[in-house]
Amino acid sequence: MTSSVHLIGICGSGMSSLALWYRYRGFEVSGCDRSPGSNLLQLLDAGIAVSDKHDPLHVEKVGRVVFSAAIPVDHPEIVFAREKGVPVLRRSEALAELANDSHLLAVAGAHGKTTTTAMTGWILQETGHDPTVMVGGTVSAWGGNFRPGSSLTVVEADEYDRAFLRLKPVSAAVTSFAIEHLECYGTPEALSVAFGVFLEMTRPGGTVIVPFINRDLAKWAERIERNVITTGPEGSVFCRPLETDKWRQKYMIDGIQGYLPLPGNHNLRNAEAAIALASTAGVSTEDSAGALESFPGVSRRLERIGNTGSAVVLSDYAHHPDEIEAALQGVSQVSQGKIVVVFEPHLYSRTAVQYEAAGIALSRADMALVLPIYPAREKPIPGITSQLVVDASVRAGGNCELCTPVNVMKLLLEMEAEIIVFMGAGSIDSLARELVEDAE
């Protein structure tokens, strides 16, 4: 490999951890990002130069350029690099280059992959394996989204832009399957095939882990003699829920009692996948359960960020109907009082497909406030607005209305909630933290 690399869009969750991994491997690393965000400090602390402007001269003297899926291929820095003969890699190509020469454990899935990746890394760390971990969220104990360590590596494998199809893991887990990213795959059938191919990419003698309910995803991996472990109520690895004590839930697995410091059945499903994945690295179920008792969680996964009045404020990444429902199920375990959700729909294209299901999921809250759609990389689609989500929720019997970032605090103060959950994958986390700061 060459000794210097420049990353375009370096502050994104996937790109920043990639930059830190390059740095850990001894590369001279630089990058640029017009919206640096919260990952900037971790990069600067690692000695990585970051510019908030794009300039073709950034790539004039580097050995390679890496760009995220959000960057267009005609970006001036990419064009200039190619003209100069500098190798240009997509993020997925760079990740595969770094990861495939390690003892790789990879976690994919529509929902839960970030938490499961972090849980697996935590188990391996607490049992003395010193893993390298690359995760799509911040783990406070690691100071960010990357933990440097040994050649035993755990990575979050993202299906967006078909990125996970470049990985060749020793063991691979799929946490869940849902119809997402059809802008990349075209049809649900093509998406399902892609997950099957991801599992097939495990190395000979390797292991694949799937929920029992989605066992068909592993059929081709099993035909080429990869080992198959199933998770969930009918699977071979199952965390049977017992009682919940506020934010800690008790469960039983293989006759062993464990405590998970996170609410929600979805987190028990995540724990099952992590325990199964860690077992392929030689960690016993008992040791995994013990390690998870101290798991610190991941940012924006039912993360408690403060209070507004007497209400506890949580921030959660949920933006798919299944995730909304799972988060509300988890919150309902720890609260007997009023639960209010502030939801920011993500992408016009996603809202056009999922507004009915999102509205139904939000109807499970005592009250839901819906912000304008966060567009990210998209242009508006005529007729697609947050009102569709509100109307769907009301039809399902929910108490739901539109709001704006300007009036959300006023509305919340009138509701006397016990828990307020800010949900979404866009700018809503920043809004939540600003409101909490203003209330202090």
The 8 nearest C-alpha neighbors of each residue, nearest first, counted from 0:
[[1, 2, 62, 3, 26, 63, 96, 97],
 [0, 2, 62, 3, 63, 4, 26, 61],
 [1, 3, 26, 27, 62, 0, 4, 25],
 [4, 2, 27, 62, 26, 61, 28, 1],
 [3, 5, 63, 28, 64, 61, 62, 27],
 [4, 6, 29, 64, 30, 28, 65, 63],
 [7, 5, 30, 65, 9, 66, 64, 8],
 [8, 6, 66, 31, 9, 30, 65, 32],
 [9, 7, 32, 10, 31, 67, 11, 6],
 [8, 10, 14, 6, 15, 7, 30, 11],
 [9, 11, 15, 35, 38, 8, 39, 14],
 [12, 10, 14, 13, 15, 9, 8, 38],
 [11, 13, 15, 135, 14, 10, 16, 136],
 [14, 12, 11, 16, 15, 135, 17, 134],
 [13, 15, 17, 9, 11, 16, 12, 18],
 [16, 14, 10, 18, 9, 17, 12, 13],
 [17, 15, 19, 145, 18, 14, 13, 144],
 [16, 18, 14, 20, 15, 19, 21, 13],
 [19, 17, 15, 21, 16, 20, 14, 22],
 [20, 18, 22, 16, 17, 21, 23, 15],
 [19, 21, 23, 17, 22, 18, 16, 24],
 [22, 20, 24, 18, 23, 19, 26, 17],
 [21, 23, 19, 26, 25, 20, 24, 28],
 [22, 24, 20, 25, 21, 19, 147, 26],
 [25, 23, 21, 22, 26, 20, 19, 97],
 [26, 24, 22, 23, 21, 27, 2, 3],
 [27, 25, 2, 22, 3, 21, 28, 24],
 [26, 28, 3, 2, 4, 22, 25, 29],
 [29, 27, 4, 47, 26, 3, 5, 22],
 [30, 28, 5, 48, 47, 49, 6, 4],
 [31, 29, 6, 49, 5, 9, 7, 50],
 [30, 32, 50, 49, 7, 51, 8, 9],
 [31, 33, 8, 51, 34, 35, 9, 10],
 [32, 34, 51, 52, 35, 31, 53, 8],
 [33, 35, 32, 36, 51, 10, 8, 11],
 [36, 34, 10, 32, 39, 33, 51, 37],
 [37, 35, 38, 34, 39, 10, 11, 40],
 [36, 38, 39, 40, 35, 10, 41, 11],
 [39, 37, 10, 41, 40, 36, 42, 15],
 [38, 40, 42, 37, 41, 35, 36, 10],
 [41, 39, 43, 42, 38, 44, 37, 45],
 [42, 40, 44, 43, 39, 38, 45, 143],
 [41, 43, 45, 39, 40, 47, 44, 38],
 [42, 44, 40, 46, 47, 45, 41, 39],
 [45, 43, 41, 46, 42, 40, 47, 39],
 [46, 44, 42, 43, 47, 41, 19, 22],
 [45, 47, 43, 44, 48, 42, 28, 22],
 [46, 48, 43, 42, 29, 28, 45, 49],
 [47, 49, 29, 30, 46, 43, 50, 28],
 [50, 48, 30, 31, 29, 47, 51, 32],
 [49, 51, 31, 52, 32, 30, 48, 53],
 [50, 52, 33, 32, 31, 49, 35, 34],
 [53, 51, 50, 33, 31, 54, 32, 49],
 [54, 52, 31, 55, 51, 32, 76, 50],
 [53, 55, 56, 57, 76, 52, 75, 58],
 [56, 54, 76, 57, 79, 75, 58, 53],
 [55, 57, 59, 54, 58, 76, 60, 79],
 [58, 56, 55, 54, 59, 76, 5, 60],
 [59, 57, 56, 61, 60, 55, 80, 76],
 [58, 60, 56, 57, 61, 80, 55, 83],
 [59, 61, 58, 62, 57, 56, 3, 85],
 [62, 60, 3, 58, 63, 4, 59, 5],
 [61, 63, 3, 1, 4, 85, 2, 60],
 [64, 62, 86, 4, 61, 85, 87, 5],
 [63, 65, 87, 5, 4, 6, 88, 86],
 [64, 66, 6, 88, 89, 87, 90, 5],
 [67, 65, 7, 89, 90, 6, 70, 8],
 [66, 68, 90, 69, 70, 8, 89, 7],
 [67, 69, 70, 66, 160, 90, 89, 71],
 [68, 70, 67, 71, 376, 8, 66, 72],
 [69, 71, 68, 67, 66, 72, 74, 8],
 [72, 70, 73, 74, 69, 68, 67, 77],
 [71, 73, 74, 70, 77, 78, 66, 75],
 [74, 72, 71, 78, 75, 77, 76, 70],
 [73, 75, 77, 72, 71, 76, 78, 70],
 [76, 74, 78, 77, 55, 79, 73, 54],
 [75, 77, 55, 79, 78, 74, 80, 54],
 [78, 76, 80, 74, 79, 75, 81, 73],
 [77, 79, 75, 81, 76, 80, 73, 74],
 [78, 80, 82, 76, 77, 81, 55, 75],
 [81, 79, 85, 77, 83, 82, 78, 76],
 [82, 80, 84, 83, 78, 79, 85, 77],
 [81, 83, 79, 80, 84, 78, 85, 77],
 [84, 82, 80, 81, 85, 79, 59, 78],
 [83, 85, 81, 82, 80, 86, 79, 87],
 [84, 86, 80, 83, 81, 63, 87, 62],
 [85, 87, 63, 64, 84, 88, 81, 62],
 [88, 86, 64, 65, 63, 85, 89, 81],
 [89, 87, 65, 92, 93, 64, 90, 66],
 [88, 90, 92, 66, 91, 65, 67, 93],
 [89, 91, 93, 67, 92, 66, 65, 94],
 [92, 90, 162, 94, 89, 93, 95, 165],
 [91, 93, 95, 89, 90, 94, 88, 96],
 [92, 94, 96, 90, 95, 91, 88, 97],
 [95, 93, 91, 97, 96, 92, 98, 90],
 [96, 94, 98, 92, 166, 99, 97, 93],
 [95, 97, 93, 94, 98, 99, 92, 100],
 [98, 96, 94, 95, 99, 93, 100, 101],
 [99, 97, 95, 101, 100, 96, 94, 103],
 [98, 100, 101, 95, 167, 96, 97, 166],
 [99, 101, 98, 97, 102, 96, 103, 150],
 [102, 100, 150, 103, 99, 98, 151, 152],
 [103, 101, 151, 150, 152, 169, 104, 100],
 [102, 104, 168, 152, 101, 169, 153, 151],
 [103, 105, 153, 170, 168, 171, 169, 152],
 [106, 104, 171, 154, 153, 156, 155, 168],
 [105, 107, 172, 155, 156, 112, 171, 173],
 [108, 106, 173, 156, 112, 157, 172, 155],
 [109, 107, 174, 175, 173, 110, 112, 176],
 [108, 110, 176, 175, 177, 111, 179, 107],
 [111, 109, 108, 112, 175, 174, 322, 176],
 [112, 110, 114, 113, 115, 174, 269, 108],
 [111, 113, 115, 107, 108, 114, 106, 110],
 [114, 112, 116, 115, 135, 111, 134, 117],
 [113, 115, 117, 116, 111, 112, 118, 297],
 [114, 116, 118, 112, 269, 117, 113, 273],
 [117, 115, 113, 119, 114, 118, 155, 112],
 [116, 118, 120, 114, 115, 119, 121, 113],
 [119, 117, 115, 121, 120, 116, 273, 114],
 [120, 118, 273, 122, 116, 121, 117, 115],
 [119, 121, 117, 123, 118, 122, 132, 124],
 [122, 120, 118, 124, 119, 123, 117, 125],
 [121, 123, 119, 125, 290, 124, 120, 287],
 [124, 122, 128, 120, 126, 121, 125, 130],
 [123, 125, 121, 129, 127, 122, 128, 126],
 [124, 126, 122, 127, 123, 290, 121, 128],
 [125, 127, 123, 124, 128, 122, 286, 290],
 [126, 128, 124, 125, 129, 123, 130, 122],
 [127, 129, 123, 124, 130, 126, 125, 151],
 [130, 128, 124, 148, 149, 127, 123, 131],
 [131, 129, 148, 151, 149, 152, 128, 132],
 [130, 132, 148, 152, 147, 146, 149, 151],
 [133, 131, 153, 146, 145, 152, 154, 120],
 [132, 134, 154, 145, 16, 144, 153, 155],
 [133, 135, 144, 155, 136, 113, 154, 116],
 [136, 134, 113, 12, 13, 144, 155, 133],
 [137, 135, 144, 134, 298, 297, 113, 138],
 [136, 138, 143, 144, 298, 297, 139, 135],
 [137, 139, 297, 143, 141, 140, 144, 142],
 [138, 140, 142, 141, 137, 143, 295, 297],
 [139, 141, 142, 138, 295, 143, 137, 296],
 [142, 140, 139, 143, 138, 146, 145, 144],
 [141, 143, 139, 140, 138, 137, 144, 41],
 [142, 144, 137, 138, 141, 145, 139, 41],
 [143, 145, 137, 134, 136, 16, 138, 133],
 [146, 144, 133, 16, 132, 143, 134, 147],
 [145, 147, 132, 131, 141, 148, 133, 144],
 [148, 146, 131, 145, 132, 23, 130, 20],
 [147, 149, 131, 130, 129, 146, 150, 132],
 [148, 150, 130, 151, 131, 129, 152, 147],
 [149, 151, 101, 152, 102, 131, 148, 130],
 [152, 150, 102, 130, 149, 131, 103, 101],
 [153, 151, 131, 103, 130, 150, 132, 102],
 [152, 154, 104, 132, 105, 103, 131, 120],
 [155, 153, 133, 105, 132, 156, 134, 106],
 [154, 156, 106, 134, 116, 105, 157, 107],
 [157, 155, 107, 163, 106, 105, 154, 158],
 [156, 158, 163, 159, 162, 107, 155, 161],
 [157, 159, 161, 163, 162, 160, 156, 107],
 [158, 160, 161, 157, 162, 180, 183, 163],
 [159, 161, 162, 183, 158, 68, 157, 180],
 [162, 160, 158, 159, 163, 164, 183, 157],
 [161, 163, 91, 160, 164, 158, 157, 159],
 [164, 162, 156, 158, 157, 165, 161, 166],
 [163, 165, 197, 162, 166, 161, 196, 193],
 [166, 164, 163, 95, 162, 167, 91, 92],
 [167, 165, 95, 164, 163, 168, 99, 200],
 [168, 166, 200, 201, 99, 202, 165, 169],
 [169, 167, 103, 201, 170, 104, 105, 166],
 [168, 170, 205, 202, 103, 201, 104, 102],
 [171, 169, 206, 104, 168, 205, 207, 201],
 [170, 172, 105, 207, 104, 106, 168, 208],
 [173, 171, 208, 106, 207, 209, 107, 174],
 [174, 172, 107, 108, 209, 175, 106, 208],
 [173, 175, 108, 111, 112, 172, 107, 209],
 [176, 174, 108, 109, 173, 110, 210, 177],
 [175, 177, 109, 108, 178, 174, 213, 110],
 [178, 176, 109, 179, 175, 110, 108, 321],
 [177, 179, 187, 176, 180, 181, 190, 109],
 [178, 180, 181, 177, 109, 190, 187, 349],
 [181, 179, 182, 183, 159, 184, 178, 158],
 [180, 182, 184, 185, 183, 179, 186, 187],
 [181, 183, 180, 185, 184, 179, 348, 186],
 [184, 182, 181, 180, 160, 185, 159, 161],
 [185, 183, 181, 190, 186, 189, 182, 180],
 [184, 186, 181, 182, 183, 189, 187, 190],
 [185, 187, 189, 188, 184, 181, 190, 178],
 [188, 186, 190, 189, 178, 191, 181, 185],
 [189, 187, 191, 186, 190, 192, 185, 184],
 [188, 190, 192, 186, 191, 187, 184, 193],
 [191, 189, 187, 193, 188, 192, 184, 186],
 [190, 192, 188, 194, 193, 189, 187, 195],
 [191, 193, 195, 189, 190, 194, 196, 188],
 [194, 192, 196, 190, 195, 191, 197, 189],
 [195, 193, 197, 191, 196, 192, 198, 190],
 [194, 196, 192, 216, 198, 193, 197, 217],
 [195, 197, 199, 193, 198, 194, 192, 200],
 [198, 196, 194, 200, 164, 195, 199, 193],
 [199, 197, 195, 200, 196, 201, 220, 207],
 [198, 200, 220, 196, 201, 197, 195, 219],
 [201, 199, 197, 167, 198, 196, 202, 168],
 [202, 200, 168, 167, 199, 169, 205, 198],
 [201, 203, 205, 169, 168, 204, 200, 167],
 [204, 202, 205, 201, 225, 224, 169, 223],
 [205, 203, 225, 202, 206, 226, 224, 169],
 [204, 206, 169, 202, 225, 203, 170, 201],
 [205, 207, 226, 170, 225, 227, 171, 208],
 [206, 208, 171, 227, 172, 170, 226, 198],
 [207, 209, 172, 228, 229, 227, 173, 171],
 [208, 210, 229, 173, 172, 214, 211, 230],
 [211, 209, 230, 229, 212, 213, 231, 214],
 [212, 210, 214, 229, 234, 213, 230, 231],
 [211, 213, 210, 214, 231, 233, 209, 215],
 [214, 212, 210, 211, 215, 216, 209, 176],
 [213, 215, 211, 216, 212, 217, 209, 210],
 [214, 216, 218, 217, 213, 212, 195, 219],
 [217, 215, 195, 214, 218, 213, 194, 191],
 [218, 216, 220, 215, 219, 214, 195, 221],
 [217, 219, 221, 215, 220, 216, 222, 214],
 [220, 218, 222, 221, 217, 223, 199, 195],
 [219, 221, 199, 217, 223, 225, 222, 218],
 [220, 222, 224, 225, 218, 219, 223, 217],
 [223, 221, 219, 224, 220, 218, 225, 217],
 [222, 224, 220, 221, 225, 219, 199, 203],
 [225, 223, 221, 222, 226, 220, 204, 203],
 [224, 226, 221, 220, 205, 206, 204, 223],
 [225, 227, 206, 207, 205, 224, 221, 228],
 [226, 228, 207, 206, 208, 225, 221, 229],
 [229, 227, 208, 207, 209, 235, 230, 226],
 [230, 228, 234, 211, 209, 210, 235, 208],
 [231, 229, 234, 210, 236, 211, 237, 235],
 [230, 232, 234, 237, 233, 210, 211, 268],
 [233, 231, 234, 237, 230, 239, 238, 211],
 [234, 232, 231, 211, 235, 230, 237, 212],
 [233, 235, 230, 229, 231, 211, 236, 232],
 [234, 236, 229, 230, 237, 228, 233, 231],
 [237, 235, 230, 234, 271, 229, 231, 275],
 [238, 236, 231, 232, 230, 239, 252, 271],
 [237, 239, 252, 251, 250, 267, 240, 271],
 [238, 240, 251, 250, 237, 252, 241, 232],
 [241, 239, 250, 238, 249, 251, 242, 248],
 [240, 242, 250, 249, 239, 243, 251, 248],
 [243, 241, 249, 248, 244, 240, 250, 247],
 [244, 242, 248, 247, 245, 249, 332, 241],
 [243, 245, 247, 248, 246, 242, 333, 249],
 [244, 246, 333, 247, 243, 332, 248, 334],
 [247, 245, 262, 261, 260, 244, 333, 248],
 [246, 248, 260, 244, 261, 259, 245, 243],
 [249, 247, 243, 259, 258, 244, 242, 262],
 [248, 250, 258, 241, 242, 257, 243, 240],
 [251, 249, 240, 241, 239, 257, 238, 256],
 [250, 252, 256, 239, 255, 238, 257, 254],
 [251, 253, 238, 255, 254, 237, 239, 256],
 [254, 252, 255, 251, 284, 237, 236, 238],
 [253, 255, 252, 251, 256, 285, 257, 250],
 [256, 254, 252, 253, 251, 257, 285, 288],
 [257, 255, 251, 250, 252, 254, 258, 249],
 [258, 256, 250, 288, 249, 251, 255, 259],
 [257, 259, 249, 292, 248, 250, 260, 247],
 [258, 260, 248, 292, 261, 247, 291, 249],
 [261, 259, 247, 246, 292, 258, 248, 294],
 [262, 260, 259, 247, 246, 248, 266, 263],
 [263, 261, 329, 246, 248, 247, 332, 266],
 [329, 262, 264, 265, 266, 328, 261, 325],
 [263, 265, 267, 266, 268, 329, 262, 325],
 [266, 264, 268, 263, 267, 325, 269, 111],
 [265, 267, 269, 268, 264, 263, 270, 261],
 [266, 268, 270, 264, 269, 265, 238, 271],
 [269, 267, 265, 271, 266, 270, 231, 264],
 [270, 268, 266, 115, 272, 267, 271, 111],
 [269, 271, 267, 273, 268, 272, 274, 266],
 [272, 270, 274, 268, 273, 269, 237, 236],
 [271, 273, 275, 269, 270, 274, 276, 268],
 [274, 272, 119, 270, 276, 275, 271, 115],
 [275, 273, 271, 277, 276, 272, 287, 270],
 [274, 276, 272, 278, 273, 277, 271, 236],
 [275, 277, 273, 278, 279, 274, 272, 119],
 [278, 276, 274, 280, 279, 275, 282, 273],
 [277, 279, 282, 281, 275, 280, 276, 283],
 [278, 280, 277, 281, 276, 275, 170, 282],
 [281, 279, 277, 278, 282, 276, 123, 151],
 [280, 282, 278, 279, 283, 277, 276, 123],
 [283, 281, 278, 277, 280, 286, 287, 284],
 [284, 282, 286, 285, 278, 287, 281, 277],
 [283, 285, 287, 286, 288, 274, 282, 278],
 [284, 286, 288, 283, 287, 289, 255, 282],
 [285, 287, 289, 283, 288, 284, 290, 282],
 [288, 286, 284, 290, 289, 285, 122, 274],
 [289, 287, 285, 291, 290, 286, 257, 284],
 [288, 290, 286, 287, 291, 292, 285, 257],
 [289, 291, 287, 122, 292, 288, 125, 293],
 [290, 292, 294, 288, 293, 289, 259, 287],
 [291, 293, 259, 258, 290, 289, 294, 260],
 [294, 292, 291, 290, 295, 260, 289, 259],
 [293, 295, 291, 296, 292, 121, 260, 118],
 [296, 294, 293, 297, 140, 139, 138, 260],
 [297, 295, 294, 138, 298, 114, 300, 261],
 [298, 296, 138, 137, 300, 136, 114, 299],
 [297, 299, 137, 300, 302, 136, 138, 296],
 [298, 300, 315, 314, 302, 316, 301, 297],
 [299, 301, 315, 302, 298, 297, 316, 314],
 [302, 300, 315, 313, 314, 299, 303, 326],
 [301, 303, 299, 300, 313, 314, 298, 304],
 [304, 302, 313, 305, 312, 301, 314, 311],
 [303, 305, 313, 312, 302, 314, 432, 306],
 [306, 304, 312, 303, 435, 311, 307, 313],
 [307, 305, 311, 312, 310, 308, 435, 309],
 [308, 306, 310, 438, 435, 309, 311, 312],
 [307, 309, 310, 306, 438, 412, 311, 415],
 [308, 310, 307, 306, 311, 417, 416, 415],
 [311, 309, 417, 418, 307, 306, 308, 416],
 [310, 312, 306, 418, 305, 419, 417, 313],
 [313, 311, 419, 306, 305, 304, 303, 418],
 [314, 312, 303, 420, 302, 301, 304, 419],
 [315, 313, 421, 299, 302, 301, 420, 428],
 [314, 316, 299, 300, 301, 422, 317, 421],
 [315, 317, 423, 424, 299, 422, 300, 318],
 [318, 316, 322, 423, 323, 422, 315, 319],
 [317, 319, 423, 424, 316, 345, 322, 344],
 [318, 320, 322, 321, 317, 323, 357, 353],
 [321, 319, 357, 323, 322, 356, 360, 324],
 [322, 320, 324, 319, 323, 325, 360, 110],
 [323, 321, 317, 325, 319, 320, 324, 326],
 [324, 322, 320, 326, 317, 321, 325, 360],
 [323, 325, 327, 321, 360, 322, 326, 328],
 [326, 324, 322, 328, 327, 323, 265, 321],
 [325, 327, 329, 323, 328, 324, 322, 330],
 [328, 326, 330, 324, 329, 325, 331, 323],
 [329, 327, 325, 331, 326, 330, 263, 324],
 [263, 328, 330, 262, 326, 327, 332, 331],
 [329, 331, 327, 332, 333, 328, 326, 334],
 [330, 332, 328, 334, 329, 333, 327, 335],
 [333, 331, 330, 329, 334, 328, 262, 243],
 [332, 334, 245, 331, 330, 246, 335, 329],
 [335, 333, 331, 336, 332, 330, 417, 418],
 [334, 336, 333, 331, 337, 332, 417, 338],
 [337, 335, 417, 334, 338, 416, 418, 331],
 [336, 338, 416, 417, 365, 339, 418, 335],
 [339, 337, 418, 365, 364, 416, 419, 417],
 [338, 340, 366, 419, 367, 365, 364, 416],
 [341, 339, 367, 420, 419, 421, 342, 368],
 [340, 342, 368, 421, 367, 369, 422, 420],
 [341, 343, 422, 369, 423, 421, 340, 370],
 [342, 344, 370, 423, 369, 372, 345, 422],
 [345, 343, 372, 373, 342, 423, 350, 318],
 [344, 346, 373, 372, 424, 343, 318, 425],
 [347, 345, 374, 349, 348, 373, 350, 372],
 [346, 348, 350, 349, 351, 380, 379, 374],
 [347, 349, 351, 346, 350, 352, 380, 377],
 [350, 348, 346, 352, 351, 347, 353, 345],
 [349, 351, 354, 353, 347, 352, 348, 346],
 [352, 350, 348, 349, 353, 383, 347, 354],
 [353, 351, 349, 350, 354, 348, 355, 356],
 [352, 354, 350, 356, 355, 351, 357, 349],
 [355, 353, 388, 357, 350, 356, 358, 387],
 [356, 354, 391, 358, 357, 353, 359, 388],
 [357, 355, 359, 358, 353, 354, 320, 360],
 [358, 356, 320, 354, 360, 359, 355, 353],
 [357, 359, 392, 391, 388, 361, 355, 356],
 [358, 360, 356, 392, 362, 357, 361, 395],
 [361, 359, 357, 324, 358, 362, 363, 320],
 [362, 360, 358, 363, 359, 364, 357, 392],
 [361, 363, 397, 359, 392, 364, 360, 358],
 [364, 362, 361, 360, 365, 397, 327, 359],
 [365, 363, 366, 362, 361, 338, 339, 367],
 [364, 366, 338, 339, 337, 363, 398, 367],
 [367, 365, 339, 398, 364, 399, 340, 338],
 [368, 366, 399, 340, 339, 341, 398, 364],
 [367, 369, 341, 400, 401, 399, 402, 342],
 [368, 370, 401, 342, 402, 341, 343, 400],
 [369, 371, 343, 402, 403, 342, 401, 372],
 [372, 370, 385, 343, 373, 369, 403, 344],
 [373, 371, 344, 345, 374, 385, 343, 346],
 [372, 374, 345, 346, 425, 375, 344, 371],
 [375, 373, 346, 377, 372, 376, 347, 345],
 [376, 374, 377, 373, 346, 425, 345, 378],
 [375, 377, 374, 378, 69, 346, 373, 347],
 [378, 376, 374, 375, 379, 346, 347, 348],
 [377, 379, 380, 374, 376, 347, 375, 346],
 [380, 378, 347, 381, 377, 374, 383, 384],
 [379, 381, 383, 347, 382, 378, 348, 384],
 [382, 380, 383, 379, 384, 347, 378, 351],
 [381, 383, 384, 380, 379, 387, 351, 386],
 [382, 384, 380, 381, 351, 347, 387, 385],
 [385, 383, 386, 387, 382, 372, 371, 347],
 [384, 386, 387, 388, 371, 372, 389, 369],
 [385, 387, 389, 384, 388, 390, 401, 383],
 [388, 386, 390, 385, 389, 384, 354, 391],
 [389, 387, 354, 358, 391, 385, 386, 390],
 [390, 388, 386, 392, 391, 387, 399, 400],
 [389, 391, 393, 387, 392, 388, 386, 394],
 [392, 390, 358, 394, 388, 355, 389, 393],
 [393, 391, 358, 397, 395, 359, 389, 362],
 [392, 394, 397, 396, 390, 395, 391, 398],
 [395, 393, 391, 392, 396, 390, 397, 359],
 [396, 394, 392, 393, 359, 397, 362, 391],
 [397, 395, 393, 394, 362, 392, 398, 359],
 [398, 396, 362, 393, 392, 395, 399, 363],
 [397, 399, 366, 393, 367, 362, 365, 396],
 [400, 398, 367, 389, 397, 368, 366, 393],
 [401, 399, 368, 389, 369, 367, 402, 398],
 [402, 400, 369, 368, 370, 389, 386, 403],
 [401, 403, 370, 369, 407, 368, 406, 400],
 [402, 404, 405, 370, 406, 407, 371, 401],
 [403, 405, 407, 406, 402, 370, 430, 408],
 [406, 404, 403, 407, 408, 402, 409, 430],
 [405, 407, 409, 403, 408, 404, 410, 402],
 [406, 408, 410, 404, 409, 403, 402, 405],
 [409, 407, 411, 410, 406, 412, 434, 405],
 [408, 410, 412, 406, 411, 407, 413, 405],
 [409, 411, 407, 413, 408, 412, 406, 414],
 [412, 410, 408, 414, 413, 409, 407, 415],
 [411, 413, 409, 410, 414, 408, 415, 308],
 [412, 414, 410, 411, 415, 409, 416, 408],
 [413, 415, 411, 416, 412, 410, 339, 366],
 [416, 414, 413, 412, 417, 411, 310, 337],
 [415, 417, 337, 418, 414, 310, 338, 339],
 [416, 418, 310, 337, 336, 338, 311, 415],
 [419, 417, 311, 338, 310, 416, 312, 339],
 [420, 418, 339, 312, 340, 338, 313, 311],
 [419, 421, 313, 340, 314, 312, 422, 341],
 [420, 422, 341, 314, 340, 342, 315, 313],
 [423, 421, 342, 315, 317, 316, 341, 420],
 [422, 424, 318, 316, 343, 317, 425, 342],
 [423, 425, 316, 318, 345, 317, 426, 422],
 [426, 424, 427, 423, 373, 345, 343, 375],
 [427, 425, 428, 429, 430, 424, 373, 423],
 [426, 428, 430, 429, 425, 431, 423, 343],
 [429, 427, 431, 430, 426, 314, 432, 421],
 [430, 428, 432, 427, 431, 426, 433, 434],
 [429, 431, 427, 433, 428, 432, 434, 426],
 [432, 430, 428, 434, 429, 433, 427, 435],
 [431, 433, 435, 429, 434, 430, 436, 428],
 [434, 432, 436, 430, 435, 431, 437, 429],
 [433, 435, 437, 431, 432, 436, 438, 430],
 [434, 436, 432, 438, 433, 437, 307, 306],
 [437, 435, 433, 439, 438, 434, 432, 305],
 [436, 438, 434, 435, 439, 433, 432, 307],
 [437, 439, 435, 436, 307, 434, 308, 306],
 [438, 436, 437, 435, 307, 306, 308, 434]]
